[in-house]
């Protein structure tokens, strides 16, 4: 197969690059934000905007008070589902505003 002296697969090279520049965290945050539509569904994602992560907290602006209330009940489930998409604990909390 490969002579492991100093040859790397492309995947290994990219992983080493991301680790060297400490970019894994930001990439996982971006993946969490992109997964929002898939995890929550189209109907909910239409009513949410301005998603960003700061200090392991996902901030989501919701345009409906009723939806904000319903989503607040599902916070724990949403955190688990979003983290499972990147297979790492990226966020610990969600704040709806």
Phi and psi in degrees as GROMACS dihedral restraints (atoms count N, CA, C in turn):
[ dihedral_restraints ]
;  ai    aj    ak    al  type     phi  dphi    fc
    3     4     5     6     1  -105.7    20    10
    4     5     6     7     1   146.2    20    10
    6     7     8     9     1   -87.3    20    10
    7     8     9    10     1   111.4    20    10
    9    10    11    12     1   -77.7    20    10
   10    11    12    13     1    16.8    20    10
   12    13    14    15     1   -58.4    20    10
   13    14    15    16     1   -61.0    20    10
   15    16    17    18     1  -147.7    20    10
   16    17    18    19     1    25.4    20    10
   18    19    20    21     1   -97.6    20    10
   19    20    21    22     1   137.7    20    10
   21    22    23    24     1  -127.0    20    10
   22    23    24    25     1   151.3    20    10
   24    25    26    27     1   -75.0    20    10
   25    26    27    28     1   164.2    20    10
   27    28    29    30     1   -61.4    20    10
   28    29    30    31     1   -39.7    20    10
   30    31    32    33     1   -61.1    20    10
   31    32    33    34     1   -45.2    20    10
   33    34    35    36     1   -64.5    20    10
   34    35    36    37     1   -39.4    20    10
   36    37    38    39     1   -65.1    20    10
   37    38    39    40     1   -42.7    20    10
   39    40    41    42     1   -66.1    20    10
   40    41    42    43     1   -42.3    20    10
   42    43    44    45     1   -61.4    20    10
   43    44    45    46     1   -41.7    20    10
   45    46    47    48     1   -65.0    20    10
   46    47    48    49     1   -39.3    20    10
   48    49    50    51     1   -63.1    20    10
   49    50    51    52     1   -46.6    20    10
   51    52    53    54     1   -63.5    20    10
   52    53    54    55     1   -39.4    20    10
   54    55    56    57     1   -67.1    20    10
   55    56    57    58     1   -41.0    20    10
   57    58    59    60     1   -62.8    20    10
   58    59    60    61     1   -39.2    20    10
   60    61    62    63     1   -96.3    20    10
   61    62    63    64     1     7.8    20    10
   63    64    65    66     1    51.9    20    10
   64    65    66    67     1    49.7    20    10
   66    67    68    69     1  -104.5    20    10
   67    68    69    70     1    -4.1    20    10
   69    70    71    72     1   -58.5    20    10
   70    71    72    73     1   -40.9    20    10
   72    73    74    75     1   -61.7    20    10
   73    74    75    76     1   -46.0    20    10
   75    76    77    78     1   -67.2    20    10
   76    77    78    79     1   -37.4    20    10
   78    79    80    81     1   -66.3    20    10
   79    80    81    82     1   -41.7    20    10
   81    82    83    84     1   -65.7    20    10
   82    83    84    85     1   -35.7    20    10
   84    85    86    87     1   -63.1    20    10
   85    86    87    88     1   -41.7    20    10
   87    88    89    90     1   -64.5    20    10
   88    89    90    91     1   -38.9    20    10
   90    91    92    93     1   -64.3    20    10
   91    92    93    94     1   -38.7    20    10
   93    94    95    96     1   -61.1    20    10
   94    95    96    97     1   -47.2    20    10
   96    97    98    99     1   -64.6    20    10
   97    98    99   100     1   -40.2    20    10
   99   100   101   102     1   -67.9    20    10
  100   101   102   103     1   -30.1    20    10
  102   103   104   105     1   -77.9    20    10
  103   104   105   106     1   -11.4    20    10
  105   106   107   108     1   -54.0    20    10
  106   107   108   109     1   -48.2    20    10
  108   109   110   111     1   -61.1    20    10
  109   110   111   112     1   -40.7    20    10
  111   112   113   114     1   -69.8    20    10
  112   113   114   115     1   -42.0    20    10
  114   115   116   117     1   -72.8    20    10
  115   116   117   118     1   -42.4    20    10
  117   118   119   120     1   -88.9    20    10
  118   119   120   121     1   -24.2    20    10
  120   121   122   123     1    97.7    20    10
  121   122   123   124     1   164.1    20    10
  123   124   125   126     1   -66.8    20    10
  124   125   126   127     1   -41.8    20    10
  126   127   128   129     1   -61.8    20    10
  127   128   129   130     1   -45.2    20    10
  129   130   131   132     1   -70.9    20    10
  130   131   132   133     1   -40.2    20    10
  132   133   134   135     1   -65.4    20    10
  133   134   135   136     1   -24.9    20    10
  135   136   137   138     1   -66.7    20    10
  136   137   138   139     1   -24.8    20    10
  138   139   140   141     1  -103.6    20    10
  139   140   141   142     1     9.1    20    10
  141   142   143   144     1  -121.1    20    10
  142   143   144   145     1   150.3    20    10
  144   145   146   147     1  -157.1    20    10
  145   146   147   148     1   174.2    20    10
  147   148   149   150     1    52.4    20    10
  148   149   150   151     1    52.2    20    10
  150   151   152   153     1   -79.8    20    10
  151   152   153   154     1   131.4    20    10
  153   154   155   156     1  -153.9    20    10
  154   155   156   157     1   158.6    20    10
  156   157   158   159     1  -118.3    20    10
  157   158   159   160     1   132.7    20    10
  159   160   161   162     1  -143.2    20    10
  160   161   162   163     1   124.5    20    10
  162   163   164   165     1    54.6    20    10
  163   164   165   166     1    45.7    20    10
  165   166   167   168     1    65.3    20    10
  166   167   168   169     1    19.6    20    10
  168   169   170   171     1  -118.7    20    10
  169   170   171   172     1   127.8    20    10
  171   172   173   174     1   -89.3    20    10
  172   173   174   175     1   123.1    20    10
  174   175   176   177     1  -103.6    20    10
  175   176   177   178     1   129.9    20    10
  177   178   179   180     1  -131.8    20    10
  178   179   180   181     1   126.1    20    10
  180   181   182   183     1   -91.5    20    10
  181   182   183   184     1   127.0    20    10
  183   184   185   186     1  -116.3    20    10
  184   185   186   187     1   135.3    20    10
  186   187   188   189     1   -89.6    20    10
  187   188   189   190     1     6.0    20    10
  189   190   191   192     1  -134.9    20    10
  190   191   192   193     1   126.9    20    10
  192   193   194   195     1   -64.5    20    10
  193   194   195   196     1   -38.8    20    10
  195   196   197   198     1   -65.1    20    10
  196   197   198   199     1   -43.4    20    10
  198   199   200   201     1   -66.1    20    10
  199   200   201   202     1   -39.5    20    10
  201   202   203   204     1   -58.7    20    10
  202   203   204   205     1   -41.6    20    10
  204   205   206   207     1   -65.4    20    10
  205   206   207   208     1   -44.5    20    10
  207   208   209   210     1   -64.8    20    10
  208   209   210   211     1   -41.4    20    10
  210   211   212   213     1   -66.8    20    10
  211   212   213   214     1   -31.3    20    10
  213   214   215   216     1   -65.0    20    10
  214   215   216   217     1   -28.9    20    10
  216   217   218   219     1   -71.2    20    10
  217   218   219   220     1   -25.0    20    10
  219   220   221   222     1  -102.8    20    10
  220   221   222   223     1    16.8    20    10
  222   223   224   225     1   -54.9    20    10
  223   224   225   226     1   -50.4    20    10
  225   226   227   228     1   -60.9    20    10
  226   227   228   229     1   -44.0    20    10
  228   229   230   231     1   -64.5    20    10
  229   230   231   232     1   -40.7    20    10
  231   232   233   234     1   -66.2    20    10
  232   233   234   235     1   -41.3    20    10
  234   235   236   237     1   -60.6    20    10
  235   236   237   238     1   -45.9    20    10
  237   238   239   240     1   -63.3    20    10
  238   239   240   241     1   -43.7    20    10
  240   241   242   243     1   -65.9    20    10
  241   242   243   244     1   -41.9    20    10
  243   244   245   246     1   -68.1    20    10
  244   245   246   247     1   -43.3    20    10
  246   247   248   249     1   -64.3    20    10
  247   248   249   250     1   -34.2    20    10
  249   250   251   252     1   -69.0    20    10
  250   251   252   253     1   -23.6    20    10
  252   253   254   255     1   -67.9    20    10
  253   254   255   256     1   -29.4    20    10
  255   256   257   258     1  -105.2    20    10
  256   257   258   259     1    -0.2    20    10
  258   259   260   261     1    57.1    20    10
  259   260   261   262     1    36.1    20    10
  261   262   263   264     1  -159.5    20    10
  262   263   264   265     1   150.0    20    10
  264   265   266   267     1   -83.1    20    10
  265   266   267   268     1   100.0    20    10
  267   268   269   270     1   -97.7    20    10
  268   269   270   271     1   -41.4    20    10
  270   271   272   273     1  -117.6    20    10
  271   272   273   274     1   151.1    20    10
  273   274   275   276     1  -117.6    20    10
  274   275   276   277     1   -12.7    20    10
  276   277   278   279     1  -153.5    20    10
  277   278   279   280     1   155.7    20    10
  279   280   281   282     1  -127.7    20    10
  280   281   282   283     1   133.5    20    10
  282   283   284   285     1  -117.0    20    10
  283   284   285   286     1   124.3    20    10
  285   286   287   288     1  -103.0    20    10
  286   287   288   289     1   132.9    20    10
